[in-house]
Amino acid sequence: MDTATKQRRRTAAVARGKNGSNPRVAAEFAAGSLEAEPSAIGKAVPTREWAKVPADYFANLDHYLHGAPKKK
């Protein structure tokens, strides 16, 4: 059974997000590949901070985030 629905026009106030952001503008990202963005963020972190990350961090992510048993 098909029902006809009338689409409402979105006013400028409705189109804005709850926090006042404009979703059309917020969706625009800087140019660059997917690999380049995290790499640029990683380069911004000082070396002494990277030294604090455990060597098995990524292998045992669930342990460090949620307290799950460590994998061997």
VODREN-65283 format. One record per residue (C-alpha): residue number from 1; x, y, z; residue in three letters; chain. Coordinates in Angstrom, 2 decimals, always signed. Layout:
residues N
<site i="NUM" u="X" v="Y" w="Z" aa="ALA" ch="A"/>
...
***
This chain:
residues 72
<site i="1" u="+0.00" v="+0.00" w="+0.00" aa="MET" ch="A"/>
<site i="2" u="+1.56" v="+3.25" w="-1.12" aa="ASP" ch="A"/>
<site i="3" u="+0.94" v="+6.36" w="+0.88" aa="THR" ch="A"/>
<site i="4" u="+1.56" v="+9.82" w="-0.38" aa="ALA" ch="A"/>
<site i="5" u="+3.64" v="+11.94" w="+1.93" aa="THR" ch="A"/>
<site i="6" u="+4.10" v="+15.63" w="+1.64" aa="LYS" ch="A"/>
<site i="7" u="+7.68" v="+16.67" w="+2.04" aa="GLN" ch="A"/>
<site i="8" u="+8.24" v="+19.75" w="+4.14" aa="ARG" ch="A"/>
<site i="9" u="+10.69" v="+22.44" w="+3.23" aa="ARG" ch="A"/>
<site i="10" u="+13.52" v="+22.85" w="+5.66" aa="ARG" ch="A"/>
<site i="11" u="+13.89" v="+26.33" w="+7.00" aa="THR" ch="A"/>
<site i="12" u="+17.31" v="+27.75" w="+7.74" aa="ALA" ch="A"/>
<site i="13" u="+16.77" v="+27.18" w="+11.48" aa="ALA" ch="A"/>
<site i="14" u="+15.82" v="+23.53" w="+10.95" aa="VAL" ch="A"/>
<site i="15" u="+18.71" v="+22.93" w="+8.56" aa="ALA" ch="A"/>
<site i="16" u="+21.22" v="+23.98" w="+11.23" aa="ARG" ch="A"/>
<site i="17" u="+22.27" v="+21.32" w="+13.68" aa="GLY" ch="A"/>
<site i="18" u="+21.32" v="+21.42" w="+17.35" aa="LYS" ch="A"/>
<site i="19" u="+24.68" v="+22.97" w="+18.19" aa="ASN" ch="A"/>
<site i="20" u="+24.25" v="+25.68" w="+15.55" aa="GLY" ch="A"/>
<site i="21" u="+26.55" v="+24.05" w="+13.00" aa="SER" ch="A"/>
<site i="22" u="+25.69" v="+23.95" w="+9.34" aa="ASN" ch="A"/>
<site i="23" u="+25.94" v="+20.32" w="+8.15" aa="PRO" ch="A"/>
<site i="24" u="+26.56" v="+21.35" w="+4.56" aa="ARG" ch="A"/>
<site i="25" u="+29.68" v="+23.27" w="+5.56" aa="VAL" ch="A"/>
<site i="26" u="+30.84" v="+20.79" w="+8.22" aa="ALA" ch="A"/>
<site i="27" u="+31.02" v="+17.94" w="+5.69" aa="ALA" ch="A"/>
<site i="28" u="+33.83" v="+19.61" w="+3.72" aa="GLU" ch="A"/>
<site i="29" u="+37.26" v="+18.17" w="+4.43" aa="PHE" ch="A"/>
<site i="30" u="+40.73" v="+19.24" w="+3.46" aa="ALA" ch="A"/>
<site i="31" u="+42.23" v="+17.57" w="+0.41" aa="ALA" ch="A"/>
<site i="32" u="+44.52" v="+14.61" w="+1.04" aa="GLY" ch="A"/>
<site i="33" u="+44.56" v="+10.85" w="+1.08" aa="SER" ch="A"/>
<site i="34" u="+43.30" v="+8.74" w="+3.94" aa="LEU" ch="A"/>
<site i="35" u="+46.84" v="+7.76" w="+4.88" aa="GLU" ch="A"/>
<site i="36" u="+48.14" v="+11.34" w="+4.81" aa="ALA" ch="A"/>
<site i="37" u="+45.74" v="+12.68" w="+7.45" aa="GLU" ch="A"/>
<site i="38" u="+46.64" v="+10.31" w="+10.33" aa="PRO" ch="A"/>
<site i="39" u="+50.29" v="+10.57" w="+9.35" aa="SER" ch="A"/>
<site i="40" u="+50.17" v="+14.36" w="+9.71" aa="ALA" ch="A"/>
<site i="41" u="+48.50" v="+14.02" w="+13.11" aa="ILE" ch="A"/>
<site i="42" u="+51.12" v="+11.49" w="+14.22" aa="GLY" ch="A"/>
<site i="43" u="+53.95" v="+13.78" w="+13.18" aa="LYS" ch="A"/>
<site i="44" u="+52.47" v="+16.55" w="+15.34" aa="ALA" ch="A"/>
<site i="45" u="+52.84" v="+14.40" w="+18.49" aa="VAL" ch="A"/>
<site i="46" u="+56.22" v="+14.88" w="+20.23" aa="PRO" ch="A"/>
<site i="47" u="+58.61" v="+11.90" w="+20.24" aa="THR" ch="A"/>
<site i="48" u="+58.66" v="+11.74" w="+24.05" aa="ARG" ch="A"/>
<site i="49" u="+54.88" v="+11.20" w="+24.02" aa="GLU" ch="A"/>
<site i="50" u="+55.15" v="+8.38" w="+21.44" aa="TRP" ch="A"/>
<site i="51" u="+57.72" v="+6.74" w="+23.74" aa="ALA" ch="A"/>
<site i="52" u="+55.02" v="+6.41" w="+26.42" aa="LYS" ch="A"/>
<site i="53" u="+52.84" v="+4.22" w="+24.18" aa="VAL" ch="A"/>
<site i="54" u="+53.35" v="+0.51" w="+25.03" aa="PRO" ch="A"/>
<site i="55" u="+54.99" v="-1.56" w="+22.29" aa="ALA" ch="A"/>
<site i="56" u="+52.02" v="-3.97" w="+22.25" aa="ASP" ch="A"/>
<site i="57" u="+49.37" v="-1.23" w="+22.30" aa="TYR" ch="A"/>
<site i="58" u="+47.74" v="-2.05" w="+18.98" aa="PHE" ch="A"/>
<site i="59" u="+47.87" v="-5.83" w="+19.50" aa="ALA" ch="A"/>
<site i="60" u="+46.24" v="-5.43" w="+22.94" aa="ASN" ch="A"/>
<site i="61" u="+43.95" v="-2.49" w="+22.26" aa="LEU" ch="A"/>
<site i="62" u="+41.02" v="-4.13" w="+24.06" aa="ASP" ch="A"/>
<site i="63" u="+43.18" v="-4.60" w="+27.15" aa="HIS" ch="A"/>
<site i="64" u="+44.26" v="-0.96" w="+27.28" aa="TYR" ch="A"/>
<site i="65" u="+40.81" v="+0.46" w="+26.51" aa="LEU" ch="A"/>
<site i="66" u="+38.47" v="-2.00" w="+28.25" aa="HIS" ch="A"/>
<site i="67" u="+40.61" v="-4.11" w="+30.60" aa="GLY" ch="A"/>
<site i="68" u="+40.28" v="-7.36" w="+28.63" aa="ALA" ch="A"/>
<site i="69" u="+43.00" v="-10.00" w="+29.14" aa="PRO" ch="A"/>
<site i="70" u="+46.17" v="-9.38" w="+27.15" aa="LYS" ch="A"/>
<site i="71" u="+46.79" v="-11.42" w="+24.01" aa="LYS" ch="A"/>
<site i="72" u="+50.12" v="-13.20" w="+23.71" aa="LYS" ch="A"/>
***
